[in-house]
Amino acid sequence: MNTRRYFHNLLNFDWEVAKGPGDHYQWHTNTTSPVAPSADLKSTQNIMMLTSDISLLNDPAYKLIVQEYANDMAAYDNAFSHAWYKLTSRDMGPHSRCIGDLVPNPQPFQYPLPPTPSTVGNVGGVRKAVNAVMNSNEEAVAMLTKLAFNCASTFRQTDFLGGCDGARVRFEPEAGFLGNEDVNDALELLESVKEMFEEVSYADLIVLAGNEAVARSLGGMEEMKFCAGRTDAVAGDKGSEYLKVAITGLEVIGVEQLKDGVDVLGLTQREFVALSGGHDLEVEGGWSVGGRGISHEYYKSLLNEEWEQIDPVTWANGGGLYASIVDVLIVQDSEMKAIAQEFAQDGTRWREEFKSAWGKVMHADVFYDAEMQEEMCGV
């Protein structure tokens, strides 16, 4: 069977528009028509074309492609196989998630990164160096927490793209995403650490620094989950082209949009409400995580204060506290409000669930098998 017959028919016949049996426009030949098997395979029928088919002949660039495929079977086979693989694998995420003996090499649509390093680097040394940075800069805790969250929260469970692997937050377009205006300042804080531990990727460094900042906000005695092995994208990488920070608190959204964003990020509503407890209500503007320490007092304030809207995305209590639109939506939605009320009453439960949800976001894009988990996690 000549699989290029479609292109030959498109080029070799004159096509005229007419209405088909369903009263929709179709294109038929003005001469003897080529035929194709009928739907029941018991006879043949004249072929027709759609307007989308005919449009290929009326665009010079597409017409050249049609002519190429009509005349070159190898070129068509190659293009079709790549297009079919992309169509059926586009929602599988990175190449590392594909298994089997027939998996081709990484393709551009998978935004491949360098392979996971064979060693994890001096994680303990990095932790000490990051803490030294926070000791010398009182704003570092909030900045490093926000950097890690914004880097990781581009993840989408719908197609497994995004996340902090690759550290694409260093480059455009991700560096210019809403909420990332101060990302370069946070990255600068880590430059001295990176120079000391060149073997550690920026991606691992960002997540590890975020972990240390969160641990300090929780009192400094917490052990946060960390799996090493992320690698870094290079300038010009397009892996962030169709992504965004999941939830910024800086744009007007409704409850359903918020819940949809939570779902795409791969979190339950409970996990998201737990993460929201990291907000610092003393800081105006969006998803700000506090350097003064965080606790379940966030929920008490959010539930008990009287909030007045002062701009499209910010509410204030008149006493120095500010709530973002995300905070307010939590209170307005009955399901999320009930979770917030539970956390307001039980700080211990909130603490454990906050740590779990944070670890889930930080590692959503880490796809290790059991052997790699043992080697790269718990370091």
C-alpha positions as CSV (number, residue, x, y, z in Angstrom):
1,M,0.0,0.0,0.0
2,N,1.4,3.4,-1.0
3,T,1.1,5.5,2.2
4,R,2.0,8.6,0.2
5,R,-1.3,8.3,-1.9
6,Y,-2.8,11.1,0.2
7,F,-0.1,13.5,-1.0
8,H,-0.3,12.3,-4.6
9,N,-4.1,12.8,-4.6
10,L,-3.8,16.2,-3.1
11,L,-1.4,17.3,-5.7
12,N,-2.6,15.5,-8.8
13,F,-6.3,16.5,-8.8
14,D,-8.2,19.7,-9.0
15,W,-10.5,20.1,-6.0
16,E,-13.8,21.9,-5.8
17,V,-15.9,22.7,-2.8
18,A,-19.4,21.3,-2.2
19,K,-21.6,20.3,0.7
20,G,-21.6,16.7,1.8
21,P,-24.4,14.5,3.1
22,G,-24.0,16.1,6.5
23,D,-24.5,19.6,5.1
24,H,-20.9,20.5,5.7
25,Y,-18.4,21.8,3.2
26,Q,-16.1,19.1,1.6
27,W,-13.9,19.1,-1.5
28,H,-14.3,16.8,-4.4
29,T,-12.5,16.3,-7.7
30,N,-13.9,17.9,-10.8
31,T,-12.8,14.8,-12.8
32,T,-12.9,11.1,-12.3
33,S,-12.3,10.7,-8.6
34,P,-9.8,8.3,-7.0
35,V,-11.5,5.8,-4.7
36,A,-10.9,4.4,-1.3
37,P,-12.4,1.4,0.6
38,S,-15.9,2.0,2.1
39,A,-16.4,2.0,5.8
40,D,-17.7,-1.6,5.8
41,L,-14.8,-2.7,3.4
42,K,-17.4,-4.3,1.1
43,S,-17.0,-1.7,-1.7
44,T,-15.3,1.5,-2.7
45,Q,-16.2,5.2,-2.6
46,N,-15.0,8.4,-4.0
47,I,-12.5,10.2,-1.8
48,M,-13.0,13.7,-0.5
49,M,-10.8,16.3,1.2
50,L,-11.4,18.7,4.0
51,T,-10.7,22.4,3.9
52,S,-7.7,21.8,6.2
53,D,-6.3,19.4,3.6
54,I,-6.8,21.9,0.7
55,S,-5.2,24.7,2.8
56,L,-1.9,22.8,2.6
57,L,-1.8,23.6,-1.1
58,N,-2.5,27.3,-0.6
59,D,0.4,27.9,1.8
60,P,3.8,27.9,0.0
61,A,5.7,26.5,3.0
62,Y,3.3,23.6,3.5
63,K,3.0,22.9,-0.2
64,L,6.7,22.3,-0.3
65,I,6.4,19.8,2.5
66,V,3.5,18.0,0.7
67,Q,5.6,17.8,-2.5
68,E,8.6,16.5,-0.6
69,Y,6.6,13.7,1.1
70,A,4.9,12.8,-2.2
71,N,8.3,12.3,-3.9
72,D,10.4,10.9,-1.0
73,M,9.1,7.8,0.8
74,A,12.1,7.7,3.2
75,A,11.6,11.4,4.3
76,Y,7.9,10.8,4.9
77,D,8.5,7.6,6.9
78,N,11.0,9.3,9.0
79,A,8.8,12.4,9.6
80,F,5.7,10.2,10.3
81,S,7.5,8.0,12.8
82,H,8.9,11.0,14.8
83,A,5.5,12.7,14.7
84,W,3.6,9.6,15.9
85,Y,6.1,9.0,18.7
86,K,5.7,12.6,19.8
87,L,1.9,12.4,19.7
88,T,1.8,9.2,21.8
89,S,4.6,10.1,24.2
90,R,4.2,13.8,24.7
91,D,2.5,13.4,28.1
92,M,5.0,10.9,29.4
93,G,7.4,13.6,30.5
94,P,11.2,13.2,30.5
95,H,12.9,10.5,28.5
96,S,13.9,8.8,31.8
97,R,10.3,7.9,32.4
98,C,10.2,5.7,29.3
99,I,11.0,2.0,29.7
100,G,11.5,-0.9,27.3
101,D,13.8,-2.0,24.5
102,L,12.2,0.1,21.9
103,V,12.6,3.5,23.5
104,P,14.5,5.8,21.0
105,N,17.1,8.4,22.0
106,P,15.9,11.5,23.9
107,Q,13.9,13.8,21.5
108,P,13.7,17.6,21.5
109,F,10.1,17.6,22.8
110,Q,11.3,15.8,25.9
111,Y,13.7,18.7,26.7
112,P,16.6,16.3,27.6
113,L,19.0,17.2,30.4
114,P,22.5,15.8,31.1
115,P,22.5,12.4,32.8
116,T,22.3,12.1,36.5
117,P,25.9,12.2,38.0
118,S,27.4,9.0,39.4
119,T,28.1,10.7,42.8
120,V,26.0,13.0,44.9
121,G,28.6,15.4,46.0
122,N,29.3,16.8,49.4
123,V,25.8,17.4,50.6
124,G,26.8,17.9,54.2
125,G,29.3,20.6,53.2
126,V,26.7,22.3,51.1
127,R,24.3,22.4,54.0
128,K,26.8,24.0,56.3
129,A,27.7,26.6,53.6
130,V,24.0,27.5,53.0
131,N,23.5,28.0,56.7
132,A,26.5,30.3,56.7
133,V,24.8,32.3,54.0
134,M,21.7,32.6,56.1
135,N,23.6,33.5,59.2
136,S,25.1,36.5,57.3
137,N,21.9,37.7,55.6
138,E,18.6,38.0,57.5
139,E,16.6,38.0,54.3
140,A,18.2,34.9,52.9
141,V,15.8,32.4,54.6
142,A,12.7,33.9,52.8
143,M,14.6,34.4,49.5
144,L,15.9,30.8,49.4
145,T,12.6,29.3,50.3
146,K,10.8,31.2,47.7
147,L,13.4,30.4,45.1
148,A,13.1,26.7,45.7
149,F,9.3,26.8,45.7
150,N,9.0,28.8,42.5
151,C,11.7,26.6,40.8
152,A,9.9,23.4,41.8
153,S,6.3,24.5,41.4
154,T,6.4,24.7,37.6
155,F,5.9,20.9,37.7
156,R,2.7,19.6,36.0
157,Q,1.5,16.1,36.8
158,T,-0.6,16.3,33.6
159,D,2.5,15.7,31.4
160,F,5.3,15.5,34.0
161,L,7.1,18.6,32.7
162,G,8.5,21.3,34.9
163,G,10.0,21.1,38.3
164,C,13.4,22.2,39.5
165,D,15.5,19.6,37.7
166,G,17.5,21.6,35.2
167,A,17.4,24.7,37.3
168,R,15.8,26.5,34.4
169,V,14.8,29.3,36.7
170,R,18.2,30.7,36.0
171,F,17.2,31.5,32.4
172,E,14.5,33.1,30.4
173,P,11.6,32.6,30.0
174,E,11.3,31.1,33.5
175,A,13.4,33.8,35.2
176,G,10.8,36.3,34.0
177,F,7.7,34.4,35.2
178,L,5.3,36.2,37.5
179,G,6.7,36.0,41.0
180,N,10.3,35.5,39.9
181,E,11.2,39.2,39.8
182,D,13.8,38.7,42.6
183,V,15.1,35.3,41.5
184,N,18.5,36.6,40.5
185,D,19.0,38.1,44.0
186,A,18.4,34.7,45.5
187,L,20.7,33.0,43.0
188,E,23.4,35.4,43.8
189,L,23.3,34.4,47.5
190,L,24.2,30.8,46.4
191,E,27.1,31.7,44.1
192,S,29.7,31.5,46.8
193,V,28.3,28.0,47.7
194,K,28.4,26.9,44.1
195,E,32.0,28.0,43.7
196,M,32.9,25.9,46.8
197,F,31.1,22.8,45.5
198,E,31.3,22.9,41.8
199,E,30.3,19.2,41.5
200,V,26.8,20.0,42.9
201,S,24.3,21.1,40.3
202,Y,22.4,24.4,40.6
203,A,19.2,22.4,40.7
204,D,20.3,20.3,43.7
205,L,21.7,23.4,45.3
206,I,18.4,25.4,45.0
207,V,16.4,22.5,46.5
208,L,18.9,21.8,49.2
209,A,19.1,25.5,50.1
210,G,15.3,25.7,50.2
211,N,15.2,22.7,52.5
212,E,17.7,24.3,54.9
213,A,15.7,27.6,54.8
214,V,12.5,25.8,55.6
215,A,14.1,23.8,58.4
216,R,15.4,27.1,59.9
217,S,11.9,28.6,59.7
218,L,10.6,25.6,61.6
219,G,13.1,26.1,64.4
220,G,16.2,24.6,62.9
221,M,15.8,21.0,64.2
222,E,13.9,19.5,61.3
223,E,15.2,16.9,58.9
224,M,13.9,17.6,55.4
225,K,13.7,15.0,52.7
226,F,16.3,15.4,50.0
227,C,17.2,13.4,47.0
228,A,20.3,14.4,45.0
229,G,21.1,13.8,41.3
230,R,19.4,16.7,39.5
231,T,21.3,18.2,36.6
232,D,21.5,21.6,35.0
233,A,20.0,22.8,31.7
234,V,22.1,25.1,29.5
235,A,21.2,28.6,28.3
236,G,18.8,28.4,25.4
237,D,17.0,25.3,26.8
238,K,13.3,25.5,25.9
239,G,12.0,23.3,28.8
240,S,10.1,26.2,30.4
241,E,8.5,27.6,27.2
242,Y,5.0,26.4,28.0
243,L,5.2,26.4,31.9
244,K,4.5,28.9,34.6
245,V,4.8,29.1,38.4
246,A,1.7,27.2,39.5
247,I,0.2,29.6,42.1
248,T,1.7,33.0,42.7
249,G,-0.8,34.9,44.8
250,L,-0.1,37.8,42.4
251,E,-2.9,37.4,39.9
252,V,-6.6,37.5,40.2
253,I,-8.1,33.9,40.3
254,G,-11.1,32.2,41.6
255,V,-11.5,29.1,43.8
256,E,-11.9,26.8,40.9
257,Q,-8.7,28.1,39.2
258,L,-6.9,27.7,42.5
259,K,-8.0,24.1,42.9
260,D,-7.1,23.4,39.3
261,G,-3.6,24.8,39.9
262,V,-3.3,22.6,43.0
263,D,-4.3,19.5,41.1
264,V,-2.0,20.2,38.2
265,L,0.9,20.6,40.7
266,G,0.1,17.1,41.9
267,L,-1.1,18.1,45.4
268,T,-4.2,17.4,47.3
269,Q,-6.2,20.3,48.7
270,R,-5.0,19.3,52.2
271,E,-1.4,19.3,51.1
272,F,-1.8,22.7,49.6
273,V,-3.4,24.2,52.6
274,A,-0.6,22.7,54.7
275,L,2.0,24.4,52.5
276,S,0.2,27.7,52.8
277,G,1.1,27.7,56.4
278,G,4.5,28.8,55.3
279,H,3.2,32.2,54.4
280,D,4.3,35.2,56.4
281,L,1.3,37.4,56.9
282,E,3.6,40.3,57.9
283,V,5.0,40.5,54.4
284,E,2.8,42.2,51.8
285,G,2.7,40.7,48.3
286,G,2.1,37.1,47.2
287,W,3.7,33.9,48.1
288,S,6.1,35.1,50.8
289,V,7.7,32.6,53.2
290,G,8.9,34.0,56.4
291,G,12.4,34.3,57.7
292,R,11.1,35.0,61.2
293,G,9.8,31.5,61.7
294,I,6.6,29.9,60.6
295,S,3.9,28.1,62.6
296,H,0.3,27.2,62.7
297,E,-0.4,30.8,64.0
298,Y,-0.8,31.6,60.3
299,Y,-4.2,29.8,60.3
300,K,-5.3,31.4,63.5
301,S,-4.7,34.9,62.0
302,L,-6.2,34.0,58.7
303,L,-9.4,32.7,60.3
304,N,-9.9,35.2,63.1
305,E,-8.8,38.5,61.6
306,E,-11.1,40.9,59.7
307,W,-9.7,41.3,56.2
308,E,-10.3,44.3,53.9
309,Q,-9.2,44.2,50.3
310,I,-6.7,47.0,49.5
311,D,-5.9,46.0,45.9
312,P,-7.0,43.2,43.4
313,V,-4.8,40.6,45.0
314,T,-4.1,41.8,48.6
315,W,-6.1,42.1,51.8
316,A,-5.1,43.8,55.1
317,N,-6.3,43.7,58.7
318,G,-5.3,47.2,59.5
319,G,-2.8,46.0,62.0
320,G,0.2,45.1,59.9
321,L,-0.9,41.8,58.5
322,Y,-1.5,41.1,54.8
323,A,-3.3,38.2,53.1
324,S,-2.9,37.4,49.4
325,I,-5.7,36.3,47.2
326,V,-4.7,32.7,47.7
327,D,-4.9,33.1,51.5
328,V,-8.4,34.6,51.2
329,L,-9.6,31.9,48.8
330,I,-8.7,29.3,51.4
331,V,-11.0,30.9,53.9
332,Q,-13.8,31.4,51.3
333,D,-13.9,27.8,50.2
334,S,-15.6,25.5,52.7
335,E,-13.4,22.5,52.1
336,M,-10.1,24.3,52.4
337,K,-11.4,26.4,55.3
338,A,-12.2,23.2,57.3
339,I,-8.6,22.0,56.8
340,A,-7.3,25.4,57.9
341,Q,-9.4,25.2,61.0
342,E,-8.0,21.8,61.8
343,F,-4.4,23.0,61.4
344,A,-5.2,26.1,63.6
345,Q,-6.1,23.7,66.4
346,D,-3.2,21.2,65.9
347,G,0.2,22.6,65.3
348,T,2.0,19.3,65.5
349,R,-0.1,17.8,62.7
350,W,0.3,20.9,60.6
351,R,4.1,20.7,61.0
352,E,4.3,17.1,59.8
353,E,2.0,17.6,56.9
354,F,3.8,20.8,55.9
355,K,7.1,19.0,55.8
356,S,5.6,16.2,53.8
357,A,3.9,18.5,51.3
358,W,7.1,20.5,50.9
359,G,9.1,17.4,50.1
360,K,6.5,16.3,47.6
361,V,6.8,19.5,45.6
362,M,10.6,19.5,45.8
363,H,10.8,15.9,44.5
364,A,7.8,15.7,42.1
365,D,10.2,15.7,39.1
366,V,12.6,13.1,40.5
367,F,11.9,9.8,38.7
368,Y,14.2,7.3,40.2
369,D,13.9,3.5,40.3
370,A,14.5,1.7,43.6
371,E,18.2,1.4,43.1
372,M,18.6,5.1,42.4
373,Q,16.3,6.0,45.3
374,E,18.7,4.2,47.6
375,E,21.7,5.8,46.2
376,M,20.5,9.4,45.7
377,C,18.0,9.9,48.6
378,G,18.5,10.2,52.3
379,V,21.9,11.9,51.9
